[in-house]
């Protein structure tokens, strides 16, 4: 398995539990678009929670413990991995991007 793909798999553990399960399935199916959408949504909700937490009650408990920096790293890894797969002249190793 590609090093970057292993990093993605490791960083998925930083997501909320329900999203982890979905994202692990998306990773197995090589559905990187859906995986990226969930990660980006969690980043936005986590940032919103952090802003609201300063002024009001917490937005949702599951976003309280999110490590936004790790989620951003996950987002970057997904983008870099899919960019490498789509770049002409790049030889894919044992993995392939599937859009469906």
C-alpha positions in Angstrom: 0.0 0.0 0.0 1.2 3.5 -0.9 2.8 5.5 2.0 0.3 8.4 1.5 -2.6 6.0 1.5 -1.4 4.5 4.8 -1.2 8.1 6.2 -4.8 8.7 5.0 -6.0 5.5 6.7 -4.2 6.5 10.0 -5.6 10.1 9.9 -9.2 8.9 9.4 -9.1 7.9 13.1 -9.2 11.6 13.9 -12.8 11.9 12.6 -15.9 11.5 14.7 -16.9 7.8 15.0 -19.8 7.8 12.5 -17.7 9.6 10.0 -14.8 7.2 10.5 -16.9 4.2 9.5 -18.1 6.0 6.4 -14.7 7.2 5.4 -13.1 3.8 5.9 -15.7 2.4 3.5 -15.0 5.2 1.0 -11.3 4.5 1.3 -11.8 0.8 0.6 -14.0 1.7 -2.4 -11.5 4.4 -3.5 -14.2 7.0 -3.4 -11.9 9.9 -2.6 -14.4 12.6 -3.6 -16.9 11.5 -0.9 -14.1 11.0 1.6 -12.8 14.5 1.0 -16.3 16.0 1.3 -16.8 14.4 4.8 -13.4 15.6 6.0 -14.0 19.2 4.7 -17.4 19.2 6.4 -16.0 18.1 9.7 -13.3 20.8 9.5 -16.0 23.4 9.0 -18.2 22.1 11.8 -15.2 21.8 14.1 -14.1 25.4 13.4 -17.7 26.6 13.9 -17.9 24.7 17.2 -14.7 26.3 18.4 -16.1 29.8 17.7 -19.4 29.1 19.3 -17.8 27.5 22.3 -16.2 30.8 23.2 -19.5 32.7 23.2 -22.3 30.2 23.6 -23.0 26.6 24.5 -21.2 24.0 22.4 -22.6 23.3 19.0 -22.3 19.5 19.2 -20.4 17.4 21.7 -18.7 15.2 19.0 -16.9 18.3 17.6 -15.5 19.2 21.0 -12.5 16.9 20.7 -11.7 17.2 17.0 -8.1 18.0 16.2 -8.5 20.4 13.3 -4.8 20.4 12.5 -4.9 16.6 12.0 -8.1 16.9 9.8 -6.4 19.5 7.7 -3.4 17.2 7.3 -5.9 14.4 6.2 -7.4 16.8 3.7 -4.0 17.7 2.2 -3.0 14.0 2.0 -6.2 13.1 0.1 -5.7 16.0 -2.3 -2.1 15.1 -2.9 -2.9 11.5 -3.4 -5.7 12.1 -5.9 -3.6 14.8 -7.7 -0.8 12.2 -8.2 -3.3 9.7 -9.6 -4.7 12.2 -12.0 -1.4 13.7 -13.2 -0.6 12.6 -16.8 2.6 10.5 -16.9 2.3 9.4 -13.3 2.4 5.7 -12.8 -0.1 4.5 -10.2 1.3 1.8 -7.9 -1.1 -0.7 -6.6 -4.0 1.7 -6.1 -6.4 3.5 -8.4 -8.8 6.3 -8.2 -12.4 5.4 -9.0 -15.1 8.0 -9.7 -18.5 6.7 -10.0 
